[in-house]
Amino acid sequence: MLQRELASKLNFGEGFLSKVENDQKQLKRDDLKKLSRIFKTSFHELDTLWLANKIYDLVKDEKQGSDALKVAEEQLKYGKSNKNFYSMK
């Protein structure tokens, strides 16, 4: 599929889509549903990749980024929030 065809199906300009492809802009979560229909792929998979990209952008330049991800993963497993962080000391 050509870029202009995809841009048209998503109701985007070609310039915006080009910026998305070059990691200069991000798609909205709602756009993933359209993409999953167009490419006949799993919305869940696209949503997971979209969220992972947002998390990566948040921690990529942080010195403790990997450590923070590990803590967040543990918090997700056990349902704990950052509110409990200071009480762990």
C-alpha positions in Angstrom: 0.0 0.0 0.0 1.3 3.4 -0.9 1.8 6.0 1.8 -0.8 8.3 0.2 -3.3 5.5 0.2 -2.7 4.7 3.9 -2.8 8.4 4.8 -6.1 8.7 3.0 -7.6 5.7 4.8 -6.5 7.1 8.1 -7.7 10.7 7.3 -4.1 12.0 7.7 -2.0 14.1 5.5 1.0 12.4 3.9 3.3 14.8 5.8 1.9 13.7 9.2 2.2 10.0 8.3 5.8 10.5 7.2 6.6 12.1 10.5 5.0 9.1 12.3 7.1 6.7 10.2 10.2 8.7 11.2 9.4 8.8 14.9 8.8 12.5 14.8 5.1 12.2 15.7 3.0 9.6 17.5 -0.3 8.1 16.5 -3.2 8.5 18.9 -4.4 5.3 20.5 -7.7 5.5 18.6 -5.8 5.4 15.3 -4.6 1.9 16.2 -8.1 0.5 15.7 -8.1 1.8 12.2 -4.7 0.4 11.5 -5.7 -3.0 12.9 -8.6 -3.1 10.5 -6.7 -1.9 7.5 -3.8 -4.4 8.0 -6.0 -7.1 9.5 -3.8 -7.5 12.5 -4.4 -7.7 16.3 -5.4 -4.4 18.0 -4.0 -5.9 21.2 -0.6 -6.3 19.6 -0.6 -2.8 18.1 -1.7 -1.3 21.4 1.0 -3.2 23.3 3.7 -1.9 20.9 2.2 1.7 21.1 2.3 1.6 24.9 5.8 0.1 25.0 7.0 2.9 22.7 5.6 5.6 25.0 7.2 4.0 28.0 10.5 3.7 26.2 10.4 7.4 25.2 9.8 8.2 28.9 12.8 6.3 30.3 15.3 6.1 27.4 17.5 9.0 28.6 17.2 8.2 32.3 20.2 6.8 34.1 18.0 4.5 36.2 15.6 3.8 33.3 16.1 0.0 33.4 15.8 -0.1 37.2 12.6 2.0 37.0 11.1 -0.4 34.5 11.9 -3.4 36.8 10.2 -1.6 39.7 7.2 -0.7 37.6 6.9 -4.4 36.4 6.9 -5.6 40.0 4.3 -3.0 40.9 2.1 -4.2 38.1 2.5 -7.8 39.2 1.5 -7.1 42.8 -0.9 -4.2 42.2 1.2 -1.7 44.2 1.4 1.9 43.3 4.2 4.5 43.8 2.3 5.7 46.8 3.8 2.8 48.8 7.4 3.6 47.7 8.3 5.8 50.7 6.8 3.4 53.2 9.1 0.6 51.9 12.1 2.3 53.6 
